[in-house]
Amino acid sequence: MPIYEYECTDCQHTFEAMQKMTDAPLEECPACHQKSLKKLISAAGFRLKGSGWYATDFKNSGKVDKTATPPCATGTCPAACGSE
């Protein structure tokens, strides 16, 4: 559920409220009890930055490295392990 930020235009009280996106905006200020709230636009508190999971896990977008040597070419084929 998103967290919305509100400000009262009468007493300048600001607060946050967790609401569903389909809920109607709040109208009454909890501090002065006037119907003078406005919903503020604020930045989200979530940011993908740095060397997190995206850079390490999905950097190649699932592409196969065709230059890598397959295990059988190096003599360590899993299928040949039990056939000595």
C-alpha positions as CSV (number, residue, x, y, z in Angstrom):
1,M,0.0,0.0,0.0
2,P,1.3,3.4,-0.9
3,I,2.0,6.1,1.8
4,Y,0.5,9.5,1.0
5,E,1.6,12.8,2.5
6,Y,-1.0,15.4,3.4
7,E,-0.8,19.0,4.6
8,C,-3.6,21.1,6.2
9,T,-4.0,24.5,4.6
10,D,-5.3,26.0,7.8
11,C,-2.8,24.9,10.5
12,Q,0.1,23.6,8.2
13,H,0.1,20.3,10.0
14,T,1.7,17.6,7.8
15,F,1.4,13.8,8.2
16,E,1.6,10.6,6.3
17,A,-1.2,8.1,5.7
18,M,-1.1,4.6,4.4
19,Q,-4.0,4.1,2.0
20,K,-5.1,2.0,-0.9
21,M,-4.8,3.6,-4.3
22,T,-8.6,3.3,-4.7
23,D,-9.3,5.0,-1.4
24,A,-10.7,8.5,-1.5
25,P,-8.3,11.3,-0.3
26,L,-8.5,12.3,3.3
27,E,-10.3,15.6,4.0
28,E,-10.3,16.2,7.8
29,C,-7.1,17.4,9.5
30,P,-6.3,15.3,12.6
31,A,-4.8,18.3,14.4
32,C,-7.4,21.1,13.9
33,H,-10.3,19.0,12.6
34,Q,-11.0,21.3,9.7
35,K,-11.8,19.9,6.2
36,S,-8.8,21.6,4.6
37,L,-6.3,18.8,3.7
38,K,-4.4,18.7,0.4
39,K,-2.4,15.7,-0.9
40,L,1.2,16.5,-1.4
41,I,3.4,15.3,-4.2
42,S,6.5,13.7,-2.7
43,A,9.4,11.5,-4.0
44,A,9.3,7.8,-3.6
45,G,11.6,6.3,-1.0
46,F,12.8,3.5,-3.2
47,R,15.8,3.8,-5.5
48,L,17.8,1.2,-7.4
49,K,21.3,2.4,-7.1
50,G,24.8,0.9,-6.9
51,S,25.9,-2.6,-7.5
52,G,22.8,-4.4,-6.4
53,W,21.0,-7.5,-7.7
54,Y,20.2,-5.9,-11.0
55,A,23.9,-5.3,-12.0
56,T,25.0,-8.7,-10.8
57,D,22.2,-11.1,-11.7
58,F,20.6,-9.7,-14.8
59,K,23.3,-7.8,-16.5
60,N,23.6,-10.2,-19.5
61,S,19.8,-10.5,-19.9
62,G,20.1,-14.3,-20.0
63,K,22.5,-14.4,-22.9
64,V,24.8,-17.5,-23.1
65,D,28.5,-16.8,-23.3
66,K,29.5,-18.7,-26.5
67,T,33.2,-18.1,-25.9
68,A,33.3,-20.2,-22.7
69,T,34.8,-23.7,-22.9
70,P,32.3,-26.4,-22.2
71,P,33.1,-28.9,-19.4
72,C,33.7,-31.9,-21.7
73,A,36.4,-30.0,-23.6
74,T,38.4,-29.6,-20.4
75,G,38.2,-33.3,-19.5
76,T,35.8,-32.8,-16.7
77,C,32.6,-33.9,-18.4
78,P,30.0,-35.0,-15.8
79,A,28.8,-37.8,-18.1
80,A,32.3,-39.4,-18.2
81,C,32.8,-39.4,-14.5
82,G,31.3,-42.8,-13.9
83,S,32.6,-44.6,-17.0
84,E,36.2,-45.2,-16.0
